[in-house]
């Protein structure tokens, strides 16, 4: 059952994807009510592609599937935290384990 969530004007909600074992943040994507329902039904992350205007299940082409273990939502009900078991080499389409592999350097 999908709780009452606050979606943006496009009917989307940001979803932070986190490795359940290491707590590493793997990626961020958008979901809508239907993709949340698909995720709950399949046990695999399903997102809404803003560029292609269609659903996509993580790993459908790469084989790097995310098995959903828990879905939490924040106090404002406008962001999801999806805890997953990441299979395969990584979550990022670049081949990296996480999408957050770049760092802003400081001058100190």
N, C-alpha and C positions, 0 to 999 in steps of 0.2 A: 504494500500500500504506500503510495507516494503522499507524503504530508503536504500541507499547505505551504508552498514556497513562494518567494517573491522573485519573479522573472523580470528581465529588462523589457524594453519596448518591443524587441524582436521575439519575445517569448523564451529567452535564453537565460541560463544561470551558469556562472563560472564554476568549474570543477577542478580542484587541485587533486592530483593523483600522487599518492604517497605509497612507498614500499612498506608493507605491514611489518616486515622483519627489521629493516635497518632504519626506518623513519625518514629515509631520503626522499625528497620531493622529486618526482620523476618528470612530471609535465603538468600543464594546465590546458584545459580544453573547455568547450561549451556543451551544455546539455539542454534539452528541452524536456517537457513532461514525457513525451513519447520515447525519447532516448533513455530516460531514467527507467521507464517501464520495461524497455527492451533489455536494459542492463540487469534489472532485477529478475527478469524471466530467464535470461541466458547465463547469468553469472559471469559475464565478460563485459568489459567496458564498451559502451556504445555512445558515440558522441554525435553532435550535429555539426556538419561542416558548413561554416558561413560562406566560404568561397564557392563550394560546389552545390550548396543548398540541398544536401542529402545526408542521410545517416552514414556513419562509418564505424565499424567495429575494430578496435585496436587489434592489430595482428592479422587482419584478413588478407593482406598481401605480404607482409614481412614474416609472419609466423610468430612474432613477438607478442604473444597474447597476455592480457592482464586479467587475472582471475580475481574477481571482487570478493573481498572478505568482510568489508564493513563500509557503510556509507553514513557519514555524519553531516549535519548542517549547522551553521553558525547561529549565534543568538539573534541576528537580524533576519534569519531565514533567507539570505540572498547569496550564499556561497556554499558549495559542497566540498567535503573532504572525502575522497574515495580511497580507501586503503585496499591495496591489491598485492597479489603475489605476481611479480613480473616474471614471465617466462622468456626464454631466448636471450639474445645479446643485449637488448636495451629498449628503452621506451621512445627515444628520439628518432625521427626519420633520418637524421644525419648518421645514425649508427652508434651514437653515444648512448651510454646507459641512461642518462638523464638529459632533458632539454636544457637544464640549468648548468652548463659547463663553462660558460663565459663569465668573467669577473671584471667589474669596473675597478681599475687600479687608481690608487690615490698617489699624491705627490710626496707623501712622507716616507 
